[in-house]
Amino acid sequence: MSMFHAGAAQAGDIKVSAAASLTDVLTELSRAYEKTHTGVVIRTSFAGSSTLAKQIEHGAPADIFISADKDWADYLEKRSLLNKTTRADLLINELVLIAPLNRTLSITMARDFDLLASFSGKLCTGEPAYVPVGKYAKQALTYYGWWSAIQPRLVGAEDVRTALAFVERGECALGIVYKTDALMSKKVTVVASFPAQSHLPIVYPGGLTKNATAEAQAFWQFLQSDTAAEVFVRYGFALAPNSLDMNVHDTH
């Protein structure tokens, strides 16, 4: 029995719910795909992975879901809302510490460094309780022993792009975002990078929802292709190991 059912939406419509950090790269890939697939319209929705997963759980239409962590993909899969046979780890990202462009800060990534004394104001990231970037940020701050002290000055945003905007406007003196978000902004500077061992791997899993169309299946396969990989890398993402494997074998 086929797992893909045509929805009530117009034929050719593909609804993609994806982590906010994918906004720019997925917009470019969607437009490129539409140009070569007549009649296909890709409708994208970008927000925090937690927000999107909850929307899908409550009936929001989506064909493809791409999360910035495994937890929210697991959340939908356990509720039979994400087709596990189509699930794949797509991308890998890095975690960085940013400041407004005109702010000069000297921060040492070491456990004996007093982060709290090194700046005045707030530190922005995603809400640590449920937004992936905030969860990774909490892990990294805990790794350096900074978490407890920084909590009173922490601002938890609804997604990574909101946290980035707070730092761009100078409302937060520091921010923790993904490397790819920092690269997209001309208003922030990267103060430091968090080493991989300081947090869980930042992996972007995705897959088709239980009601995904055949057109969505084709677009999801395109996102795992060599063509899409080149664009993802240009935006600063790395490819997840299993996506590399798929690219090697996609001639079979």
C-alpha positions, -999 to 999 in steps of 0.1 A, spaced: 0 0 0 13 34 -10 23 58 18 16 88 -3 -19 103 -7 -29 132 -27 -42 159 -4 -70 184 -9 -45 211 -19 -40 219 -55 -21 193 -75 16 202 -76 16 221 -43 43 209 -20 42 221 16 75 222 34 78 229 71 115 235 80 137 249 107 142 286 106 179 283 100 170 268 66 151 298 54 175 312 28 189 279 14 155 262 11 140 293 -5 167 292 -32 164 254 -37 126 257 -39 127 284 -66 153 265 -86 131 233 -84 100 252 -95 117 265 -126 125 230 -138 92 214 -127 62 230 -145 31 233 -123 49 226 -91 45 252 -63 65 248 -31 50 265 -1 75 269 27 69 275 64 99 284 85 99 285 123 114 268 153 114 230 149 92 226 180 66 251 167 64 233 134 61 198 149 33 210 172 15 226 142 17 193 122 5 174 153 -25 197 154 -33 192 118 -14 218 99 -8 207 63 27 197 55 43 172 31 79 175 43 93 183 77 129 192 84 140 197 119 172 212 134 175 183 159 165 147 161 141 152 190 113 168 170 116 144 141 113 116 167 83 134 182 64 132 150 76 98 141 64 83 174 30 98 166 30 82 132 30 117 116 64 113 99 70 84 75 100 67 91 109 49 58 116 83 42 135 98 71 171 108 65 197 130 82 202 158 57 227 183 71 251 192 99 257 226 114 280 243 139 274 265 170 289 299 173 290 328 197 281 362 180 281 398 190 268 430 172 293 441 145 305 472 163 311 454 197 346 444 206 347 415 230 375 392 241 362 358 250 383 327 257 366 293 252 379 278 285 363 265 317 383 289 338 371 319 318 346 342 335 320 347 306 296 367 328 323 393 336 333 396 300 302 415 287 273 435 300 238 430 289 219 399 277 228 367 259 203 355 233 197 321 219 167 298 213 145 289 243 165 261 258 135 241 269 123 233 234 141 252 206 170 232 192 196 259 191 187 267 227 191 231 237 226 230 220 235 263 236 226 250 271 247 219 265 277 240 253 274 265 282 271 236 307 302 221 291 322 252 300 306 256 335 289 288 324 252 277 324 242 284 360 257 319 361 244 330 327 207 319 332 195 353 347 209 371 317 197 346 291 169 355 266 153 325 250 138 333 216 112 313 196 137 304 169 173 310 159 165 338 134 147 358 162 178 354 184 200 365 155 178 396 150 181 405 187 219 406 184 218 424 151 197 452 167 221 453 197 193 443 221 215 414 232 253 418 237 259 382 228 241 354 210 245 317 203 233 307 169 243 283 141 273 291 119 250 294 88 229 321 104 259 341 114 272 338 78 239 352 65 241 384 85 262 415 78 253 430 112 270 405 135 305 392 141 315 356 152 333 359 185 341 322 189 330 288 177 319 261 201 339 228 196 320 198 185 325 180 219 307 208 238 273 198 225 254 170 207 259 169 170 237 195 152 220 172 128 190 181 105 168 151 100 138 153 77 112 131 60 78 129 44 47 133 65 20 106 65 -1 125 39 28 135 16 21 136 -21 42 119 -49 54 154 -59 67 159 -24 85 126 -25 103 138 -57 113 171 -40 125 153 -9 147 131 -31 160 163 -49 170 178 -15 192 147 -10 208 150 -44 243 162 -54 227 193 -70 211 203 -37 242 194 -17 263 220 -36 238 247 -26 237 236 10 275 236 12 276 271 -3 254 283 26 278 269 51 261 236 59 279 202 60 263 171 46 252 144 71 270 111 67 240 92 54 233 119 28 268 114 15 262 77 13 230 83 -7 248 106 -31 275 80 -37 249 54 -45 223 75 -63 232 60 -97 219 26 -87 
